[in-house]
Amino acid sequence: MKLSSRSLTVVAATAGALAVVAAPAAAVTAPVRATAATSVDGSSGAFTYDPTQLPVGARLSVTAVYPGNGSSIVTLHVKGAVANRDYGAHAHVAACTSSPLAAGGHFQFTPFPAGSSATDPAYANPSNEVWLDLRTDDDGNGTAKAVVPWQPGERRPMSVVVHAMPTATAPGSAGTAGARLGCLSVGF
C-alpha cells in the first residue's frame, strides 16, 4: 500500500493563541498524515486557556506518522512553555476553539461502551488513546512520542490538548490529567 506524504502547515501566532511550528518534511522518515490549518484572523487552530501555565507565544508541533505496519507514531514538541514542568497531553475527538471544552473527550480507538466510563482503564490507556505526557527542560522545551498499534479510520482525532498534570492510570481516574491548558487542532 502506498501512502501519500504531507507535512504540518505553520500556524501564525495571534493574540491569545499559541504558535504552531511544523517539523521539516525532510526529517520525516515515513508518510505523514497530520495537518494543521493556517489562519491569522484569530481562528488559528491553536489556543492557550491558561497563559500562566502555557504562555501565549509557546509553540506546539504535532506530527503523526503512519508506517506500513498498521501503527501510528505521534510526536508532540513544545517550545517556550513553563520550564521544568510536567504536562499531560492527549489526542481529542474534536477541533479546538476558544472554549477549553470544545475539543471533547479523549479519542479512543475502541470507544468505551454504554454503561462503562471514559476513565475505565480498559479504554483509557496508552494503547487505546494517544498519550503525550512530557516534562519541559530549563528552556521550557519538551518532546513526547506515542506509538499506538492502530491507525485512525473514518473516526479520527481532531486535536491535541495539553493538560495541567501527567496522566493518571488508576481505575476511576485513568486518562485524567487536570485542567486543559491549551489546544492545537490537528487533522489526523
C-alpha contacts under 8 A as a table, 3 or more apart, distances in Angstrom:
res1	aa1	res2	aa2	distance
1	M	68	G	7.35
3	L	31	P	6.15
4	S	31	P	6.09
4	S	32	V	7.43
4	S	33	R	7.84
5	S	30	A	7.84
5	S	31	P	4.58
5	S	32	V	5.00
5	S	33	R	6.61
6	R	25	A	7.79
6	R	31	P	7.19
6	R	32	V	5.28
6	R	33	R	5.77
6	R	34	A	7.35
6	R	35	T	7.35
7	S	22	A	7.20
7	S	23	A	7.42
7	S	24	P	7.43
7	S	25	A	5.75
7	S	32	V	6.11
7	S	33	R	7.17
7	S	34	A	6.94
7	S	35	T	6.39
7	S	63	T	7.75
8	L	21	V	7.92
8	L	22	A	5.00
8	L	23	A	6.99
8	L	34	A	6.33
8	L	35	T	4.48
8	L	36	A	5.71
8	L	62	V	7.69
8	L	63	T	7.01
9	T	21	V	7.66
9	T	22	A	6.05
9	T	35	T	6.12
9	T	36	A	5.33
9	T	37	A	6.27
9	T	38	T	6.55
10	V	20	V	5.72
10	V	21	V	5.29
10	V	22	A	5.67
10	V	36	A	7.24
10	V	37	A	7.56
10	V	38	T	6.19
11	V	19	A	5.91
11	V	20	V	4.90
11	V	21	V	6.83
11	V	36	A	7.22
11	V	37	A	6.55
11	V	38	T	4.58
11	V	39	S	6.34
11	V	40	V	7.75
11	V	44	S	6.08
11	V	45	G	7.64
11	V	46	A	7.80
12	A	19	A	5.50
12	A	20	V	6.74
12	A	38	T	6.80
12	A	39	S	6.65
12	A	40	V	5.98
12	A	44	S	6.92
13	A	17	A	5.99
13	A	18	L	5.72
13	A	19	A	4.29
13	A	20	V	7.42
13	A	40	V	7.34
13	A	44	S	7.58
13	A	57	G	6.71
14	T	17	A	5.16
14	T	18	L	7.17
14	T	19	A	7.49
14	T	40	V	6.50
14	T	41	D	7.56
14	T	42	G	5.83
14	T	44	S	7.39
15	A	42	G	7.24
15	A	56	V	7.46
16	G	47	F	6.51
16	G	48	T	6.33
16	G	56	V	5.91
17	A	42	G	7.46
17	A	44	S	7.27
17	A	46	A	5.50
17	A	47	F	4.23
17	A	48	T	5.60
17	A	56	V	6.05
17	A	57	G	7.21
18	L	46	A	5.22
18	L	47	F	5.35
18	L	48	T	6.12
18	L	55	P	7.91
18	L	56	V	5.64
18	L	57	G	5.29
18	L	58	A	5.59
18	L	59	R	5.80
18	L	60	L	7.17
19	A	46	A	6.87
19	A	57	G	5.90
19	A	58	A	6.34
19	A	59	R	4.77
19	A	60	L	6.66
20	V	46	A	7.15
20	V	59	R	5.20
20	V	60	L	5.01
20	V	61	S	5.62
20	V	184	L	7.92
21	V	59	R	6.41
21	V	60	L	6.39
21	V	61	S	5.29
22	A	61	S	5.69
22	A	62	V	7.44
22	A	63	T	7.88
23	A	27	A	7.14
23	A	61	S	7.12
23	A	63	T	7.37
24	P	27	A	5.66
24	P	28	V	7.34
25	A	28	V	5.43
26	A	29	T	7.76
28	V	31	P	7.41
28	V	32	V	7.53
30	A	65	V	6.17
30	A	66	Y	6.88
30	A	67	P	5.79
31	P	65	V	5.70
31	P	66	Y	5.91
31	P	67	P	6.49
32	V	63	T	7.11
32	V	64	A	5.77
32	V	65	V	4.47
32	V	66	Y	6.27
33	R	63	T	7.94
33	R	64	A	5.99
33	R	65	V	6.33
33	R	66	Y	7.12
33	R	187	G	7.63
33	R	188	F	5.95
34	A	62	V	7.46
34	A	63	T	5.84
34	A	64	A	5.10
34	A	65	V	7.52
34	A	186	V	6.07
34	A	187	G	5.15
34	A	188	F	4.38
35	T	63	T	7.90
35	T	186	V	5.45
35	T	187	G	4.79
35	T	188	F	6.63
36	A	45	G	7.31
36	A	185	S	6.19
36	A	186	V	4.87
36	A	187	G	5.98
37	A	44	S	6.86
37	A	45	G	6.56
37	A	185	S	7.73
37	A	186	V	7.82
38	T	44	S	5.90
38	T	45	G	7.64
39	S	42	G	7.03
39	S	43	S	6.09
39	S	44	S	4.57
39	S	45	G	7.71
40	V	43	S	7.04
40	V	44	S	6.16
41	D	44	S	6.97
43	S	46	A	7.66
43	S	97	T	7.62
44	S	47	F	7.89
45	G	95	A	7.56
45	G	96	C	6.02
45	G	97	T	6.96
45	G	183	C	7.84
45	G	184	L	5.77
45	G	185	S	4.99
46	A	96	C	6.88
46	A	97	T	7.87
46	A	182	G	7.50
46	A	183	C	5.60
46	A	184	L	4.33
46	A	185	S	6.25
47	F	96	C	7.30
47	F	97	T	7.14
47	F	98	S	6.46
47	F	182	G	5.39
47	F	183	C	5.29
47	F	184	L	6.58
48	T	51	P	6.13
48	T	54	L	6.35
48	T	55	P	7.06
48	T	56	V	6.47
48	T	181	L	5.93
48	T	182	G	4.13
48	T	183	C	6.58
49	Y	54	L	7.75
49	Y	98	S	7.74
49	Y	100	P	6.56
49	Y	180	R	6.95
49	Y	181	L	4.98
49	Y	182	G	5.36
50	D	53	Q	5.63
50	D	54	L	5.95
50	D	55	P	7.26
50	D	181	L	5.26
50	D	182	G	7.24
51	P	54	L	4.92
51	P	55	P	4.12
51	P	56	V	5.70
51	P	181	L	7.88
52	T	55	P	5.76
53	Q	81	A	7.43
53	Q	82	V	6.28
53	Q	164	A	7.65
53	Q	181	L	6.86
54	L	58	A	6.77
54	L	81	A	5.42
54	L	82	V	6.48
54	L	181	L	6.14
54	L	182	G	6.80
55	P	58	A	5.56
55	P	80	G	7.49
55	P	81	A	6.03
55	P	82	V	7.36
57	G	80	G	7.11
58	A	78	V	7.21
58	A	79	K	5.67
58	A	80	G	4.48
58	A	81	A	5.39
59	R	77	H	7.92
59	R	78	V	5.68
59	R	79	K	5.01
59	R	80	G	6.35
59	R	81	A	7.76
60	L	76	L	7.02
60	L	77	H	5.70
60	L	78	V	4.77
60	L	79	K	6.60
60	L	184	L	7.29
61	S	75	T	7.95
61	S	76	L	5.66
61	S	77	H	5.03
61	S	78	V	6.62
62	V	74	V	7.01
62	V	75	T	5.58
62	V	76	L	4.63
62	V	77	H	6.51
62	V	160	V	7.95
62	V	186	V	7.40
63	T	74	V	5.63
63	T	75	T	5.24
63	T	76	L	6.75
64	A	72	S	6.76
64	A	73	I	5.64
64	A	74	V	4.35
64	A	75	T	6.50
64	A	188	F	6.95
65	V	72	S	5.81
65	V	73	I	5.06
65	V	74	V	6.34
66	Y	70	G	7.15
66	Y	71	S	6.25
66	Y	72	S	4.85
66	Y	73	I	6.46
66	Y	151	Q	6.93
67	P	70	G	6.66
67	P	71	S	6.48
67	P	72	S	6.88
67	P	73	I	7.99
68	G	71	S	7.58
70	G	149	P	6.60
70	G	150	W	5.54
70	G	151	Q	5.96
71	S	147	V	6.95
71	S	148	V	5.66
71	S	149	P	4.39
71	S	150	W	4.51
71	S	151	Q	5.57
72	S	147	V	5.69
72	S	148	V	5.40
72	S	149	P	6.58
72	S	150	W	6.00
72	S	151	Q	5.45
73	I	145	K	7.05
73	I	146	A	5.78
73	I	147	V	4.53
73	I	148	V	6.66
74	V	130	V	7.63
74	V	145	K	5.68
74	V	146	A	5.24
74	V	147	V	6.45
75	T	132	L	7.52
75	T	143	T	7.15
75	T	144	A	5.71
75	T	145	K	4.36
75	T	146	A	6.44
76	L	132	L	6.71
76	L	143	T	5.60
76	L	144	A	5.22
76	L	145	K	6.39
77	H	141	N	7.49
77	H	142	G	5.91
77	H	143	T	4.52
77	H	144	A	6.68
78	V	81	A	6.75
78	V	136	T	7.83
78	V	140	G	7.62
78	V	141	N	5.33
78	V	142	G	5.21
78	V	143	T	6.28
79	K	139	D	7.84
79	K	140	G	5.90
79	K	141	N	4.28
79	K	142	G	6.67
80	G	83	A	7.94
80	G	139	D	6.70
80	G	140	G	4.87
80	G	141	N	5.94
81	A	136	T	7.35
81	A	139	D	7.86
81	A	140	G	4.50
81	A	141	N	6.46
82	V	85	R	6.16
82	V	136	T	7.20
82	V	139	D	7.86
82	V	140	G	4.97
83	A	136	T	5.58
83	A	137	D	5.61
83	A	138	D	4.96
83	A	139	D	5.53
83	A	140	G	3.87
83	A	141	N	7.27
84	N	135	R	6.40
84	N	136	T	4.86
84	N	137	D	4.94
84	N	138	D	5.63
84	N	139	D	7.93
84	N	140	G	6.52
85	R	135	R	5.43
85	R	136	T	5.36
85	R	137	D	7.62
85	R	140	G	7.74
86	D	133	D	7.44
86	D	134	L	5.83
86	D	135	R	4.33
86	D	136	T	6.58
86	D	164	A	7.70
86	D	165	M	6.34
86	D	166	P	6.29
87	Y	133	D	5.67
87	Y	134	L	5.48
87	Y	135	R	6.22
87	Y	162	V	6.65
87	Y	163	H	5.78
87	Y	164	A	5.53
87	Y	165	M	5.13
87	Y	166	P	5.43
88	G	131	W	7.60
88	G	132	L	6.47
88	G	133	D	4.21
88	G	134	L	6.52
88	G	162	V	5.83
88	G	163	H	4.74
88	G	164	A	6.29
88	G	165	M	5.19
88	G	166	P	4.22
88	G	167	T	5.51
88	G	177	A	5.76
89	A	131	W	5.97
89	A	132	L	4.79
89	A	133	D	5.20
89	A	134	L	7.81
89	A	160	V	6.66
89	A	161	V	5.44
89	A	162	V	4.31
89	A	163	H	5.55
89	A	166	P	7.82
89	A	167	T	7.79
89	A	177	A	7.85
90	H	106	H	6.57
90	H	129	E	7.46
90	H	130	V	5.44
90	H	131	W	4.73
90	H	132	L	5.67
90	H	133	D	7.73
90	H	160	V	5.45
90	H	161	V	5.59
90	H	162	V	6.87
91	A	106	H	5.89
91	A	107	F	5.74
91	A	129	E	7.19
91	A	130	V	5.43
91	A	131	W	7.09
91	A	157	P	5.89
91	A	158	M	7.27
91	A	159	S	5.62
91	A	160	V	4.37
91	A	161	V	6.46
92	H	95	A	7.81
92	H	103	A	5.94
92	H	104	G	6.29
92	H	105	G	5.58
92	H	106	H	4.25
92	H	107	F	4.71
92	H	157	P	5.40
92	H	158	M	6.09
92	H	159	S	5.22
92	H	160	V	5.78
92	H	161	V	6.71
93	V	103	A	6.14
93	V	104	G	5.67
93	V	105	G	5.95
93	V	106	H	5.95
93	V	107	F	4.86
93	V	156	R	6.99
93	V	157	P	4.69
93	V	158	M	5.43
93	V	159	S	6.82
94	A	102	A	6.83
94	A	103	A	4.29
94	A	104	G	5.65
94	A	105	G	7.96
94	A	157	P	6.67
94	A	158	M	4.83
94	A	159	S	6.20
95	A	102	A	7.05
95	A	103	A	5.16
95	A	158	M	4.98
95	A	159	S	5.25
95	A	184	L	7.75
95	A	185	S	5.05
95	A	186	V	7.41
96	C	99	S	7.55
96	C	100	P	7.53
96	C	102	A	6.00
96	C	103	A	5.12
96	C	159	S	6.46
96	C	183	C	5.82
96	C	184	L	6.26
96	C	185	S	5.37
97	T	100	P	7.05
97	T	102	A	6.02
97	T	103	A	7.38
98	S	102	A	7.90
99	S	102	A	5.51
100	P	103	A	6.98
100	P	180	R	6.21
100	P	181	L	7.84
100	P	182	G	7.51
100	P	183	C	7.72
101	L	104	G	5.78
103	A	158	M	7.76
103	A	159	S	6.80
103	A	161	V	7.72
103	A	183	C	7.89
106	H	129	E	6.95
107	F	111	P	7.85
107	F	129	E	5.98
107	F	130	V	7.45
107	F	156	R	7.54
107	F	157	P	5.55
108	Q	111	P	5.04
108	Q	112	F	7.62
108	Q	123	Y	6.94
108	Q	124	A	7.42
108	Q	128	N	5.49
108	Q	129	E	4.88
108	Q	130	V	7.99
109	F	128	N	5.33
109	F	129	E	6.43
109	F	150	W	7.61
109	F	152	P	7.30
110	T	123	Y	6.90
110	T	128	N	6.46
111	P	123	Y	6.81
112	F	116	S	6.08
112	F	117	S	6.29
112	F	118	A	5.94
112	F	120	D	7.77
112	F	123	Y	5.78
113	P	116	S	5.54
113	P	117	S	7.63
114	A	117	S	7.85
116	S	120	D	6.90
117	S	120	D	5.28
118	A	123	Y	6.81
118	A	124	A	6.30
118	A	175	G	7.94
119	T	123	Y	7.23
119	T	124	A	5.48
119	T	171	P	6.86
119	T	172	G	5.41
119	T	173	S	5.35
119	T	174	A	4.69
119	T	175	G	5.92
119	T	176	T	7.26
120	D	123	Y	5.64
120	D	124	A	5.70
120	D	171	P	5.93
120	D	172	G	6.15
120	D	173	S	7.63
120	D	174	A	6.26
121	P	124	A	4.67
121	P	125	N	5.68
121	P	169	T	6.85
121	P	170	A	7.15
121	P	171	P	5.83
121	P	172	G	7.87
121	P	174	A	5.52
121	P	175	G	7.78
122	A	125	N	6.77
123	Y	128	N	6.07
123	Y	129	E	7.73
124	A	128	N	6.66
124	A	129	E	6.50
124	A	169	T	7.90
124	A	174	A	5.64
124	A	175	G	5.20
125	N	128	N	5.59
125	N	129	E	5.93
125	N	169	T	7.28
125	N	174	A	7.10
125	N	175	G	6.63
126	P	129	E	5.20
126	P	130	V	5.95
126	P	131	W	5.61
126	P	146	A	7.89
126	P	148	V	7.39
127	S	130	V	7.30
127	S	147	V	7.96
127	S	148	V	5.37
127	S	149	P	6.76
128	N	148	V	7.22
129	E	148	V	7.74
130	V	146	A	6.28
130	V	147	V	7.88
130	V	148	V	7.07
131	W	146	A	6.29
131	W	167	T	7.73
132	L	144	A	5.15
132	L	145	K	6.06
132	L	146	A	6.10
133	D	144	A	6.12
133	D	166	P	5.92
133	D	167	T	6.91
134	L	142	G	6.20
134	L	143	T	6.15
134	L	144	A	5.41
134	L	166	P	7.76
135	R	142	G	5.85
135	R	143	T	7.70
136	T	139	D	7.38
136	T	140	G	4.90
136	T	141	N	4.83
136	T	142	G	4.39
136	T	143	T	7.79
137	D	140	G	5.21
137	D	141	N	5.41
137	D	142	G	6.29
138	D	141	N	7.48
148	V	151	Q	7.84
152	P	155	R	6.32
152	P	156	R	5.24
152	P	157	P	7.60
152	P	188	F	7.58
153	G	156	R	6.28
156	R	188	F	6.16
157	P	186	V	7.78
157	P	187	G	7.47
157	P	188	F	5.99
158	M	185	S	5.89
158	M	186	V	5.29
158	M	187	G	5.49
158	M	188	F	6.20
159	S	183	C	6.79
159	S	184	L	5.47
159	S	185	S	4.12
159	S	186	V	4.74
159	S	187	G	7.26
160	V	183	C	5.75
160	V	184	L	5.36
160	V	185	S	6.51
160	V	186	V	6.93
161	V	180	R	6.63
161	V	181	L	7.48
161	V	182	G	5.80
161	V	183	C	4.34
161	V	184	L	6.49
162	V	180	R	6.03
162	V	181	L	5.57
162	V	182	G	5.14
162	V	183	C	6.08
163	H	166	P	7.55
163	H	177	A	5.70
163	H	178	G	5.83
163	H	179	A	5.51
163	H	180	R	4.56
163	H	181	L	5.27
163	H	182	G	7.16
164	A	177	A	6.31
164	A	178	G	5.17
164	A	179	A	5.28
164	A	180	R	6.40
164	A	181	L	6.18
165	M	177	A	4.79
165	M	178	G	5.46
165	M	179	A	7.74
166	P	177	A	5.45
167	T	174	A	7.33
167	T	175	G	5.48
167	T	176	T	5.56
167	T	177	A	4.59
168	A	173	S	6.08
168	A	174	A	5.00
168	A	175	G	5.42
168	A	176	T	5.45
168	A	177	A	6.23
169	T	173	S	6.54
169	T	174	A	4.06
169	T	175	G	6.12
169	T	176	T	7.92
170	A	173	S	5.53
170	A	174	A	5.04
171	P	174	A	5.60
173	S	176	T	5.64
180	R	183	C	7.74
